[in-house]
Amino acid sequence: MNLTMRTITVVVGLVLIALGLYEALIPQKVVDFGPLEVSAKEGLTTESLLLIGLGVLALVASFLKRK
């Protein structure tokens, strides 16, 4: 059971880090045709930092030794 939980937390941590890096590196573009509004998010945002932080926390938790 311990090995299963460790594997799950490692996978979840890696997925969260990957999503955070994807959100930080790939710009999100929004184009509206009505009033012609264009906006783009790129760089580190609060959401991407939160995803990366949760991923690192999950990885650290998976390698902690339980008694």
Backbone as JSON Lines, residues from 0, in Angstrom:
{"i":0,"aa":"M","n":[0.82,-1.2,0.0],"ca":[0.0,0.0,0.0],"c":[0.86,1.25,0.0]}
{"i":1,"aa":"N","n":[1.96,1.2,0.74],"ca":[2.84,2.36,0.82],"c":[3.46,2.67,-0.53]}
{"i":2,"aa":"L","n":[3.84,1.64,-1.27],"ca":[4.43,1.83,-2.58],"c":[3.4,2.4,-3.56]}
{"i":3,"aa":"T","n":[2.15,1.98,-3.44],"ca":[1.1,2.48,-4.32],"c":[0.86,3.97,-4.09]}
{"i":4,"aa":"M","n":[0.77,4.38,-2.84],"ca":[0.55,5.8,-2.53],"c":[1.75,6.64,-2.97]}
{"i":5,"aa":"R","n":[2.95,6.12,-2.79],"ca":[4.14,6.85,-3.21],"c":[4.14,7.04,-4.73]}
{"i":6,"aa":"T","n":[3.77,6.01,-5.46],"ca":[3.71,6.1,-6.92],"c":[2.66,7.11,-7.37]}
{"i":7,"aa":"I","n":[1.5,7.08,-6.71],"ca":[0.43,8.01,-7.07],"c":[0.85,9.46,-6.81]}
{"i":8,"aa":"T","n":[1.49,9.72,-5.67],"ca":[1.9,11.09,-5.37],"c":[3.02,11.57,-6.29]}
{"i":9,"aa":"V","n":[3.9,10.66,-6.71],"ca":[4.95,11.05,-7.66],"c":[4.33,11.42,-9.0]}
{"i":10,"aa":"V","n":[3.39,10.62,-9.46],"ca":[2.73,10.9,-10.75],"c":[1.95,12.21,-10.67]}
{"i":11,"aa":"V","n":[1.2,12.41,-9.6],"ca":[0.43,13.64,-9.43],"c":[1.37,14.85,-9.35]}
{"i":12,"aa":"G","n":[2.46,14.72,-8.64],"ca":[3.43,15.82,-8.54],"c":[4.03,16.17,-9.89]}
{"i":13,"aa":"L","n":[4.39,15.17,-10.66],"ca":[4.98,15.44,-11.98],"c":[3.96,16.06,-12.93]}
{"i":14,"aa":"V","n":[2.71,15.61,-12.86],"ca":[1.67,16.18,-13.71],"c":[1.41,17.64,-13.33]}
{"i":15,"aa":"L","n":[1.36,17.95,-12.04],"ca":[1.13,19.32,-11.6],"c":[2.28,20.24,-12.01]}
{"i":16,"aa":"I","n":[3.5,19.77,-11.89],"ca":[4.65,20.57,-12.31],"c":[4.61,20.8,-13.81]}
{"i":17,"aa":"A","n":[4.28,19.77,-14.58],"ca":[4.2,19.91,-16.03],"c":[3.1,20.9,-16.43]}
{"i":18,"aa":"L","n":[1.95,20.83,-15.78],"ca":[0.87,21.78,-16.09],"c":[1.26,23.21,-15.73]}
{"i":19,"aa":"G","n":[1.94,23.38,-14.62],"ca":[2.39,24.71,-14.22],"c":[3.41,25.28,-15.19]}
{"i":20,"aa":"L","n":[4.35,24.46,-15.63],"ca":[5.33,24.93,-16.61],"c":[4.69,25.2,-17.96]}
{"i":21,"aa":"Y","n":[3.72,24.37,-18.34],"ca":[3.02,24.6,-19.61],"c":[2.28,25.93,-19.57]}
{"i":22,"aa":"E","n":[1.6,26.18,-18.45],"ca":[0.86,27.43,-18.32],"c":[1.79,28.64,-18.28]}
{"i":23,"aa":"A","n":[2.98,28.46,-17.72],"ca":[3.92,29.58,-17.62],"c":[4.62,29.85,-18.95]}
{"i":24,"aa":"L","n":[4.9,28.82,-19.72],"ca":[5.7,28.99,-20.94],"c":[4.89,29.22,-22.2]}
{"i":25,"aa":"I","n":[3.7,28.64,-22.27],"ca":[2.87,28.78,-23.46],"c":[1.9,29.94,-23.25]}
{"i":26,"aa":"P","n":[1.97,30.98,-24.07],"ca":[1.05,32.12,-23.88],"c":[-0.38,31.74,-24.21]}
{"i":27,"aa":"Q","n":[-1.29,32.23,-23.39],"ca":[-2.72,32.0,-23.6],"c":[-3.28,33.23,-24.29]}
{"i":28,"aa":"K","n":[-3.78,33.07,-25.49],"ca":[-4.28,34.2,-26.27],"c":[-5.8,34.17,-26.3]}
{"i":29,"aa":"V","n":[-6.41,35.34,-26.16],"ca":[-7.86,35.48,-26.23],"c":[-8.17,36.55,-27.27]}
{"i":30,"aa":"V","n":[-8.97,36.21,-28.26],"ca":[-9.33,37.15,-29.31],"c":[-10.84,37.23,-29.38]}
{"i":31,"aa":"D","n":[-11.38,38.42,-29.21],"ca":[-12.82,38.65,-29.36],"c":[-13.05,39.44,-30.65]}
{"i":32,"aa":"F","n":[-14.06,39.05,-31.4],"ca":[-14.32,39.72,-32.67],"c":[-15.28,40.9,-32.53]}
{"i":33,"aa":"G","n":[-16.08,40.95,-31.46],"ca":[-17.04,42.04,-31.28],"c":[-16.35,43.39,-31.16]}
{"i":34,"aa":"P","n":[-15.92,43.78,-29.96],"ca":[-15.23,45.05,-29.81],"c":[-13.72,44.95,-30.1]}
{"i":35,"aa":"L","n":[-13.29,43.83,-30.66],"ca":[-11.89,43.6,-31.03],"c":[-10.96,43.72,-29.83]}
{"i":36,"aa":"E","n":[-11.11,42.8,-28.89],"ca":[-10.29,42.76,-27.68],"c":[-9.28,41.63,-27.8]}
{"i":37,"aa":"V","n":[-8.02,41.94,-27.65],"ca":[-6.96,40.95,-27.72],"c":[-6.17,41.01,-26.41]}
{"i":38,"aa":"S","n":[-6.03,39.88,-25.76],"ca":[-5.23,39.84,-24.53],"c":[-4.41,38.56,-24.54]}
{"i":39,"aa":"A","n":[-3.23,38.61,-23.97],"ca":[-2.36,37.45,-23.91],"c":[-1.71,37.39,-22.54]}
{"i":40,"aa":"K","n":[-1.72,36.2,-21.94],"ca":[-1.04,35.97,-20.68],"c":[0.21,35.16,-20.99]}
{"i":41,"aa":"E","n":[1.31,35.6,-20.47],"ca":[2.52,34.82,-20.58],"c":[3.4,35.11,-19.38]}
{"i":42,"aa":"G","n":[4.29,34.22,-19.1],"ca":[5.14,34.38,-17.94],"c":[4.55,33.69,-16.72]}
{"i":43,"aa":"L","n":[5.2,33.88,-15.61],"ca":[4.75,33.24,-14.38],"c":[3.57,34.01,-13.79]}
{"i":44,"aa":"T","n":[2.46,33.34,-13.66],"ca":[1.3,33.91,-13.02],"c":[1.09,33.21,-11.68]}
{"i":45,"aa":"T","n":[0.14,33.68,-10.94],"ca":[-0.15,33.07,-9.64],"c":[-0.6,31.62,-9.8]}
{"i":46,"aa":"E","n":[-1.41,31.37,-10.82],"ca":[-1.9,30.01,-11.04],"c":[-0.77,29.05,-11.4]}
{"i":47,"aa":"S","n":[0.14,29.49,-12.26],"ca":[1.23,28.6,-12.65],"c":[2.18,28.35,-11.47]}
{"i":48,"aa":"L","n":[2.44,29.38,-10.67],"ca":[3.28,29.19,-9.49],"c":[2.62,28.26,-8.48]}
{"i":49,"aa":"L","n":[1.3,28.36,-8.34],"ca":[0.57,27.5,-7.43],"c":[0.64,26.04,-7.89]}
{"i":50,"aa":"L","n":[0.47,25.81,-9.18],"ca":[0.55,24.44,-9.7],"c":[1.95,23.85,-9.5]}
{"i":51,"aa":"I","n":[2.97,24.64,-9.78],"ca":[4.34,24.16,-9.6],"c":[4.62,23.89,-8.13]}
{"i":52,"aa":"G","n":[4.17,24.77,-7.25],"ca":[4.37,24.58,-5.82],"c":[3.67,23.34,-5.29]}
{"i":53,"aa":"L","n":[2.44,23.11,-5.73],"ca":[1.72,21.9,-5.31],"c":[2.39,20.63,-5.83]}
{"i":54,"aa":"G","n":[2.94,20.71,-7.04],"ca":[3.65,19.57,-7.59],"c":[4.91,19.24,-6.81]}
{"i":55,"aa":"V","n":[5.65,20.28,-6.44],"ca":[6.86,20.07,-5.64],"c":[6.48,19.53,-4.26]}
{"i":56,"aa":"L","n":[5.41,20.05,-3.68],"ca":[4.95,19.57,-2.39],"c":[4.56,18.09,-2.46]}
{"i":57,"aa":"A","n":[3.9,17.69,-3.53],"ca":[3.52,16.28,-3.7],"c":[4.76,15.4,-3.86]}
{"i":58,"aa":"L","n":[5.77,15.89,-4.57],"ca":[7.0,15.1,-4.72],"c":[7.73,14.96,-3.4]}
{"i":59,"aa":"V","n":[7.8,16.04,-2.63],"ca":[8.45,15.98,-1.32],"c":[7.69,15.03,-0.4]}
{"i":60,"aa":"A","n":[6.37,15.09,-0.43],"ca":[5.56,14.21,0.41],"c":[5.73,12.75,0.02]}
{"i":61,"aa":"S","n":[5.98,12.49,-1.25],"ca":[6.13,11.09,-1.67],"c":[7.46,10.5,-1.2]}
{"i":62,"aa":"F","n":[8.45,11.33,-0.97],"ca":[9.75,10.81,-0.57],"c":[10.01,10.9,0.94]}
{"i":63,"aa":"L","n":[9.03,11.42,1.68],"ca":[9.17,11.44,3.13],"c":[9.06,10.02,3.67]}
{"i":64,"aa":"K","n":[9.87,9.73,4.67],"ca":[9.85,8.39,5.23],"c":[8.79,8.3,6.31]}
{"i":65,"aa":"R","n":[7.9,7.37,6.18],"ca":[6.84,7.16,7.17],"c":[7.25,6.06,8.14]}
{"i":66,"aa":"K","n":[6.84,6.23,9.39],"ca":[7.18,5.22,10.39],"c":[6.1,4.19,10.5]}
